[in-house]
Amino acid sequence: MKKVLMSLCVVLACAAACAQQAAPAQAASDAPAAKSSSEAPWPVWLAFNSTKNIDVTGLRLTLPYGECESVTGFDLGFYGRCRYFEGFQLNILRNEAEDILAGFQVGCYNSSGRADLKGLQLGLFNETRSIRGVQAGIVNLADSACGFQVGLINRAETMYGFQIGLVNVIRESELAFCPIVNIGFDIFPNY
């Protein structure tokens, strides 16, 4: 148990240090001009409600709900929502990132709305606008996908990769529906 706690502390410290080095350059290019946000004063932020103008670097605990501008690091709790996310998002009920998501989402319902997802979604219901990575769950939905979808129902508008499941749909493919395995080789203009 001591080794696990020590490892978690080292990972959090490294994530916080890397995020602080990369944050000024990224914040200048990503931050909207009309809205300013401030960085959370501690590496652990307890979100009991909506704090939209906070940037969290480190660990955010969402009990029961938390919303903020950006999270770099870990997001743990019941329902987590943010605009920009980089790291590991583990919330029991729902994970949501609105604009940019790089990392992992694990929970019952994972959503990256308008976001471009680079990483993994693992849950019962997964949805995203575009993904470069893996979606694994009962239902997986993506507008454009590059990678894998593994689940009972998989749907993508365009795809460069594989779908494995009972119902596999790639709408803009020559073979739009194929049970068990479906393969798409559409090349995206976005990537």
Secondary structure, DSSP 8 states (H G I E B T S, - for coil): -HHHHHHHHHHHHHHHHHHHHHHHHHHHHHS-SS---EE-SSSEEEESSB-TTEEEEEEEEEEEEEEEEEEEEEEEEEEEEEEEEEEEEEEEEEEEEEEEEEEEEEEEEEE-TT-EEEEEEEEEEEEEEEEEEEEEEEEEEEEEEEEEEEEEEEEEEEEEEEEEESEEEETTSSS-B-SEEEEEE---S--
